[in-house]
């Protein structure tokens, strides 16, 4: 019976990690495709051209979605982790 509780907790933890990482990974994917398309169209093969826009876009999205990430983690810990620890 305890294995089911642990597996459910791991499943929920992975889902929360996916929710938190999704905005940044989506923006990195879109920026990477955009820069790759720009490089293919202009034949400019500069390494910093691929790195700097992706990092800049990810930092902006991280700053914008930080409240969502914090509230998601706080809700997960207060609703799922802490009651299960207290119930043991």
ABEGO torsion letter per residue (X at the ends): XAAAAAAAAAAAAAAAAAAAAAAAAAAAAAAAAAAAAAAAAAGBBBAAAAAAAAAAAAAAAAAAAAAAAAAAAAAAAAAAAAAAAAAX
